[in-house]
Amino acid sequence: MTFYFDSLHDFIYMDGHGLFVWLCYVMTIVVFGGLFILSWMKKSAFIRKQAQVIRREQQ
C-alpha cells in the first residue's frame, strides 16, 4: 500500500496548502454544526409552542 504523504508533518502541511485546506474543513464543520444546533433549537421551540397551544385549547 502506498501513501501520498511521508510523514504527519507532510500531511498537515500539504505542500504549502495545508492552512487553506484545514481552514476549509474547520469552516465546514462550524457551518454544519451551527445549522444543526439552530435547527434543533427551532424544533424545540416549535414543540414547546405547540404544547402550549394544545394546553390552552384543552381548557
A tleap script that builds the chain and sets N, CA, C and O, in Angstrom:
source leaprc.protein.ff14SB
mol = sequence {
  NMET THR PHE TYR PHE ASP SER LEU HIE ASP
  PHE ILE TYR MET ASP GLY HIE GLY LEU PHE
  VAL TRP LEU CYS TYR VAL MET THR ILE VAL
  VAL PHE GLY GLY LEU PHE ILE LEU SER TRP
  MET LYS LYS SER ALA PHE ILE ARG LYS GLN
  ALA GLN VAL ILE ARG ARG GLU GLN CGLN
}
set mol.1.N position { 0.857 -1.172 0.000 }
set mol.1.CA position { 0.000 0.000 0.000 }
set mol.1.C position { 0.903 1.236 0.000 }
set mol.1.O position { 1.880 1.290 0.747 }
set mol.2.N position { 0.583 2.217 -0.828 }
set mol.2.CA position { 1.380 3.439 -0.935 }
set mol.2.C position { 0.616 4.615 -0.330 }
set mol.2.O position { -0.596 4.756 -0.497 }
set mol.3.N position { 1.364 5.440 0.370 }
set mol.3.CA position { 0.771 6.636 0.949 }
set mol.3.C position { 1.300 7.864 0.214 }
set mol.3.O position { 2.459 7.894 -0.200 }
set mol.4.N position { 0.470 8.851 0.057 }
set mol.4.CA position { 0.880 10.069 -0.628 }
set mol.4.C position { 1.838 10.887 0.230 }
set mol.4.O position { 2.761 11.519 -0.284 }
set mol.5.N position { 1.613 10.870 1.536 }
set mol.5.CA position { 2.427 11.667 2.452 }
set mol.5.C position { 3.422 10.771 3.178 }
set mol.5.O position { 3.093 9.655 3.580 }
set mol.6.N position { 4.646 11.275 3.340 }
set mol.6.CA position { 5.688 10.503 4.006 }
set mol.6.C position { 5.633 10.613 5.525 }
set mol.6.O position { 6.104 9.717 6.227 }
set mol.7.N position { 5.067 11.694 6.037 }
set mol.7.CA position { 5.013 11.878 7.485 }
set mol.7.C position { 3.756 12.677 7.846 }
set mol.7.O position { 3.057 13.201 6.979 }
set mol.8.N position { 3.499 12.748 9.132 }
set mol.8.CA position { 2.351 13.520 9.624 }
set mol.8.C position { 2.531 15.003 9.299 }
set mol.8.O position { 1.565 15.689 8.965 }
set mol.9.N position { 3.747 15.488 9.397 }
set mol.9.CA position { 4.020 16.889 9.067 }
set mol.9.C position { 3.668 17.177 7.612 }
set mol.9.O position { 3.055 18.204 7.319 }
set mol.10.N position { 4.046 16.289 6.697 }
set mol.10.CA position { 3.702 16.472 5.286 }
set mol.10.C position { 2.194 16.445 5.076 }
set mol.10.O position { 1.659 17.187 4.252 }
set mol.11.N position { 1.512 15.585 5.827 }
set mol.11.CA position { 0.052 15.507 5.729 }
set mol.11.C position { -0.592 16.809 6.174 }
set mol.11.O position { -1.504 17.301 5.510 }
set mol.12.N position { -0.136 17.374 7.281 }
set mol.12.CA position { -0.713 18.621 7.792 }
set mol.12.C position { -0.317 19.807 6.920 }
set mol.12.O position { -1.147 20.680 6.664 }
set mol.13.N position { 0.903 19.858 6.470 }
set mol.13.CA position { 1.414 20.982 5.675 }
set mol.13.C position { 0.893 20.963 4.235 }
set mol.13.O position { 0.633 22.020 3.661 }
set mol.14.N position { 0.739 19.785 3.652 }
set mol.14.CA position { 0.200 19.578 2.302 }
set mol.14.C position { 0.856 20.467 1.254 }
set mol.14.O position { 0.172 21.198 0.537 }
set mol.15.N position { 2.152 20.407 1.166 }
set mol.15.CA position { 2.916 21.161 0.167 }
set mol.15.C position { 2.590 22.652 0.166 }
set mol.15.O position { 2.552 23.280 -0.892 }
set mol.16.N position { 2.355 23.218 1.350 }
set mol.16.CA position { 2.088 24.647 1.464 }
set mol.16.C position { 0.618 25.019 1.406 }
set mol.16.O position { 0.270 26.182 1.611 }
set mol.17.N position { -0.251 24.055 1.130 }
set mol.17.CA position { -1.684 24.338 1.031 }
set mol.17.C position { -2.452 23.927 2.280 }
set mol.17.O position { -3.674 24.065 2.332 }
set mol.18.N position { -1.756 23.432 3.268 }
set mol.18.CA position { -2.395 22.901 4.464 }
set mol.18.C position { -3.263 23.910 5.190 }
set mol.18.O position { -4.358 23.566 5.636 }
set mol.19.N position { -2.804 25.146 5.322 }
set mol.19.CA position { -3.585 26.155 6.035 }
set mol.19.C position { -4.943 26.353 5.378 }
set mol.19.O position { -5.970 26.377 6.057 }
set mol.20.N position { -4.949 26.495 4.058 }
set mol.20.CA position { -6.207 26.678 3.334 }
set mol.20.C position { -7.113 25.449 3.464 }
set mol.20.O position { -8.312 25.575 3.711 }
set mol.21.N position { -6.534 24.279 3.299 }
set mol.21.CA position { -7.313 23.035 3.355 }
set mol.21.C position { -7.935 22.847 4.727 }
set mol.21.O position { -9.128 22.564 4.835 }
set mol.22.N position { -7.137 23.002 5.779 }
set mol.22.CA position { -7.656 22.778 7.122 }
set mol.22.C position { -8.648 23.855 7.545 }
set mol.22.O position { -9.601 23.566 8.268 }
set mol.23.N position { -8.435 25.103 7.101 }
set mol.23.CA position { -9.430 26.145 7.389 }
set mol.23.C position { -10.760 25.839 6.717 }
set mol.23.O position { -11.822 26.093 7.287 }
set mol.24.N position { -10.704 25.299 5.519 }
set mol.24.CA position { -11.943 24.911 4.830 }
set mol.24.C position { -12.675 23.818 5.602 }
set mol.24.O position { -13.895 23.875 5.759 }
set mol.25.N position { -11.933 22.827 6.082 }
set mol.25.CA position { -12.554 21.769 6.878 }
set mol.25.C position { -13.178 22.342 8.152 }
set mol.25.O position { -14.307 22.000 8.503 }
set mol.26.N position { -12.447 23.207 8.835 }
set mol.26.CA position { -12.958 23.787 10.083 }
set mol.26.C position { -14.210 24.623 9.815 }
set mol.26.O position { -15.196 24.520 10.546 }
set mol.27.N position { -14.172 25.455 8.764 }
set mol.27.CA position { -15.333 26.293 8.455 }
set mol.27.C position { -16.550 25.440 8.094 }
set mol.27.O position { -17.673 25.771 8.474 }
set mol.28.N position { -16.336 24.363 7.373 }
set mol.28.CA position { -17.435 23.468 7.021 }
set mol.28.C position { -18.047 22.850 8.268 }
set mol.28.O position { -19.270 22.789 8.399 }
set mol.29.N position { -17.208 22.396 9.175 }
set mol.29.CA position { -17.712 21.804 10.418 }
set mol.29.C position { -18.452 22.839 11.250 }
set mol.29.O position { -19.485 22.525 11.842 }
set mol.30.N position { -17.945 24.066 11.307 }
set mol.30.CA position { -18.601 25.131 12.076 }
set mol.30.C position { -19.973 25.455 11.470 }
set mol.30.O position { -20.958 25.589 12.196 }
set mol.31.N position { -20.031 25.578 10.151 }
set mol.31.CA position { -21.301 25.917 9.493 }
set mol.31.C position { -22.324 24.797 9.686 }
set mol.31.O position { -23.464 25.060 10.070 }
set mol.32.N position { -21.925 23.551 9.425 }
set mol.32.CA position { -22.864 22.445 9.603 }
set mol.32.C position { -23.266 22.279 11.060 }
set mol.32.O position { -24.421 21.969 11.356 }
set mol.33.N position { -22.320 22.484 11.974 }
set mol.33.CA position { -22.652 22.421 13.392 }
set mol.33.C position { -23.638 23.506 13.784 }
set mol.33.O position { -24.584 23.252 14.531 }
set mol.34.N position { -23.420 24.726 13.279 }
set mol.34.CA position { -24.356 25.821 13.558 }
set mol.34.C position { -25.741 25.543 12.997 }
set mol.34.O position { -26.745 25.806 13.658 }
set mol.35.N position { -25.799 25.014 11.784 }
set mol.35.CA position { -27.099 24.660 11.196 }
set mol.35.C position { -27.802 23.585 12.008 }
set mol.35.O position { -29.014 23.651 12.212 }
set mol.36.N position { -27.054 22.604 12.469 }
set mol.36.CA position { -27.638 21.542 13.280 }
set mol.36.C position { -28.192 22.100 14.587 }
set mol.36.O position { -29.319 21.787 14.970 }
set mol.37.N position { -27.403 22.923 15.269 }
set mol.37.CA position { -27.836 23.488 16.555 }
set mol.37.C position { -29.032 24.414 16.365 }
set mol.37.O position { -29.988 24.358 17.140 }
set mol.38.N position { -28.988 25.264 15.345 }
set mol.38.CA position { -30.103 26.178 15.085 }
set mol.38.C position { -31.379 25.409 14.766 }
set mol.38.O position { -32.450 25.759 15.262 }
set mol.39.N position { -31.280 24.376 13.954 }
set mol.39.CA position { -32.453 23.563 13.622 }
set mol.39.C position { -33.009 22.883 14.857 }
set mol.39.O position { -34.223 22.834 15.053 }
set mol.40.N position { -32.123 22.358 15.692 }
set mol.40.CA position { -32.556 21.687 16.909 }
set mol.40.C position { -33.259 22.655 17.857 }
set mol.40.O position { -34.267 22.304 18.470 }
set mol.41.N position { -32.727 23.879 17.977 }
set mol.41.CA position { -33.336 24.876 18.852 }
set mol.41.C position { -34.712 25.302 18.327 }
set mol.41.O position { -35.659 25.450 19.099 }
set mol.42.N position { -34.813 25.497 17.009 }
set mol.42.CA position { -36.103 25.891 16.432 }
set mol.42.C position { -37.133 24.785 16.571 }
set mol.42.O position { -38.306 25.060 16.824 }
set mol.43.N position { -36.710 23.531 16.407 }
set mol.43.CA position { -37.623 22.409 16.575 }
set mol.43.C position { -38.123 22.343 18.012 }
set mol.43.O position { -39.311 22.123 18.246 }
set mol.44.N position { -37.229 22.530 18.971 }
set mol.44.CA position { -37.620 22.504 20.383 }
set mol.44.C position { -38.593 23.638 20.705 }
set mol.44.O position { -39.569 23.433 21.427 }
set mol.45.N position { -38.330 24.829 20.172 }
set mol.45.CA position { -39.222 25.962 20.409 }
set mol.45.C position { -40.592 25.706 19.790 }
set mol.45.O position { -41.614 26.043 20.388 }
set mol.46.N position { -40.620 25.117 18.603 }
set mol.46.CA position { -41.885 24.803 17.938 }
set mol.46.C position { -42.681 23.787 18.754 }
set mol.46.O position { -43.892 23.933 18.921 }
set mol.47.N position { -42.008 22.768 19.257 }
set mol.47.CA position { -42.698 21.749 20.056 }
set mol.47.C position { -43.253 22.360 21.339 }
set mol.47.O position { -44.377 22.050 21.734 }
set mol.48.N position { -42.477 23.225 21.996 }
set mol.48.CA position { -42.970 23.893 23.210 }
set mol.48.C position { -44.185 24.763 22.910 }
set mol.48.O position { -45.157 24.764 23.667 }
set mol.49.N position { -44.129 25.501 21.807 }
set mol.49.CA position { -45.247 26.380 21.453 }
set mol.49.C position { -46.496 25.567 21.135 }
set mol.49.O position { -47.600 25.942 21.532 }
set mol.50.N position { -46.329 24.469 20.429 }
set mol.50.CA position { -47.472 23.633 20.109 }
set mol.50.C position { -48.066 23.002 21.367 }
set mol.50.O position { -49.283 22.844 21.461 }
set mol.51.N position { -47.226 22.642 22.328 }
set mol.51.CA position { -47.716 22.100 23.591 }
set mol.51.C position { -48.528 23.155 24.339 }
set mol.51.O position { -49.551 22.830 24.942 }
set mol.52.N position { -48.085 24.420 24.307 }
set mol.52.CA position { -48.843 25.498 24.936 }
set mol.52.C position { -50.196 25.679 24.255 }
set mol.52.O position { -51.205 25.871 24.933 }
set mol.53.N position { -50.231 25.621 22.933 }
set mol.53.CA position { -51.485 25.773 22.185 }
set mol.53.C position { -52.435 24.645 22.545 }
set mol.53.O position { -53.626 24.882 22.750 }
set mol.54.N position { -51.933 23.434 22.626 }
set mol.54.CA position { -52.787 22.289 22.966 }
set mol.54.C position { -53.331 22.430 24.373 }
set mol.54.O position { -54.511 22.170 24.609 }
set mol.55.N position { -52.465 22.852 25.342 }
set mol.55.CA position { -52.947 23.040 26.712 }
set mol.55.C position { -54.010 24.125 26.785 }
set mol.55.O position { -54.998 23.986 27.506 }
set mol.56.N position { -53.800 25.233 26.020 }
set mol.56.CA position { -54.767 26.334 26.008 }
set mol.56.C position { -56.106 25.870 25.431 }
set mol.56.O position { -57.163 26.252 25.933 }
set mol.57.N position { -56.064 25.050 24.383 }
set mol.57.CA position { -57.309 24.589 23.743 }
set mol.57.C position { -58.045 23.596 24.616 }
set mol.57.O position { -59.265 23.481 24.504 }
set mol.58.N position { -57.353 22.877 25.479 }
set mol.58.CA position { -57.999 21.889 26.335 }
set mol.58.C position { -58.715 22.534 27.519 }
set mol.58.O position { -59.539 21.884 28.163 }
set mol.59.N position { -58.423 23.774 27.811 }
set mol.59.CA position { -59.044 24.441 28.965 }
set mol.59.C position { -60.422 24.934 28.630 }
set mol.59.O position { -61.092 25.520 29.481 }
savepdb mol mol.pdb
quit
